Amino acid sequence: MSERLIQIHWARTAADALAEIGSRTIKQKLYEKVEELLRHEPPEAIGKPLQDELRGYYRIPFGRYRILYRVSRSGTMTDVEVVLVGLRKQGNKRDIYEIAHRLRRQGKI
């Protein structure tokens, strides 16, 4: 059996959200968490699957932050797309899941 190649892509939504985080340390640690996806097959095993409108996406927690991603496969290639990073602020319109739902309805993720 041939080994799968894993590539990570940052969607514009995720790159923009990462850029908005003020702490360089937090940015670096979030980036390192994403890089862990390269070392696991399947990459879905690291994250927890999301439900309902966000079915097909996975999340990785890092403290109060969440990394949302999805996985697609073609032949021996596995593509991981990081779609959003941000804070979990339940009940707040700036909550990562509220933002993700909004972006999903707009067709941006």
C-alpha positions in Angstrom: 0.0 0.0 0.0 1.4 3.4 -0.9 1.8 6.1 1.6 -0.6 9.1 1.4 0.8 12.6 1.0 -0.8 15.2 3.1 -0.9 18.9 2.1 -2.3 21.7 4.3 -3.9 24.7 2.7 -5.0 27.8 4.6 -8.3 29.3 3.3 -8.4 33.1 3.1 -10.9 33.1 6.0 -8.5 31.2 8.2 -5.4 33.3 7.2 -7.4 36.5 7.9 -8.6 35.2 11.3 -5.1 34.2 12.2 -3.7 37.6 11.3 -6.3 39.2 13.6 -4.9 37.4 16.7 -2.7 39.8 18.5 -0.4 37.4 20.3 2.6 36.1 18.2 2.9 33.2 20.7 -0.7 32.1 20.3 -0.4 32.4 16.5 2.7 30.2 16.5 1.1 27.6 18.8 -2.0 27.5 16.5 0.2 27.0 13.5 2.0 24.2 15.2 -1.3 22.5 16.1 -2.2 22.6 12.4 1.2 21.2 11.4 0.4 18.1 13.6 -2.1 17.2 10.9 0.8 16.4 8.6 1.9 13.6 11.0 -1.4 11.8 11.3 -3.2 9.5 8.9 -6.0 10.1 8.8 -5.9 13.8 9.8 -9.5 13.5 10.9 -8.4 11.4 13.8 -6.9 14.5 15.6 -10.0 16.6 15.4 -13.6 16.1 16.5 -16.3 16.1 13.8 -18.8 18.9 13.8 -22.5 18.4 13.4 -25.5 19.8 11.6 -24.7 22.7 9.2 -21.0 22.2 9.8 -21.0 18.5 9.1 -17.9 17.5 7.2 -15.7 19.9 9.2 -13.5 19.0 12.1 -12.2 21.0 15.1 -9.0 21.0 17.1 -9.2 22.7 20.4 -6.3 24.8 21.8 -7.3 26.4 25.1 -10.2 28.7 24.2 -9.2 28.7 20.6 -10.5 26.4 17.9 -9.1 25.4 14.5 -11.7 24.3 12.0 -10.7 22.2 9.0 -12.0 19.8 6.3 -10.3 16.9 4.5 -10.5 15.8 0.9 -8.8 13.0 -0.9 -7.7 12.3 -4.5 -5.6 9.3 -5.3 -2.7 9.2 -2.9 -3.1 12.9 -1.9 -4.9 14.1 1.2 -5.7 17.8 1.2 -6.4 19.5 4.6 -8.0 22.9 4.3 -7.9 25.0 7.4 -11.1 27.1 7.1 -11.2 29.2 10.3 -9.3 29.8 13.6 -10.7 31.8 16.5 -12.0 32.0 20.0 -14.8 30.0 21.5 -17.1 32.6 23.0 -20.4 30.8 23.4 -23.4 33.2 23.0 -21.3 35.9 21.4 -21.5 36.9 17.7 -17.7 36.7 17.6 -17.8 33.0 18.6 -15.9 30.9 16.1 -18.9 28.6 15.5 -21.2 31.6 14.9 -18.7 33.0 12.4 -18.4 29.6 10.8 -22.2 29.2 10.4 -22.4 32.7 8.9 -19.6 32.0 6.5 -21.1 28.7 5.5 -24.5 30.3 4.8 -22.6 32.9 2.6 -20.8 30.1 0.7 -17.4 31.3 1.9 -16.4 28.0 3.5 
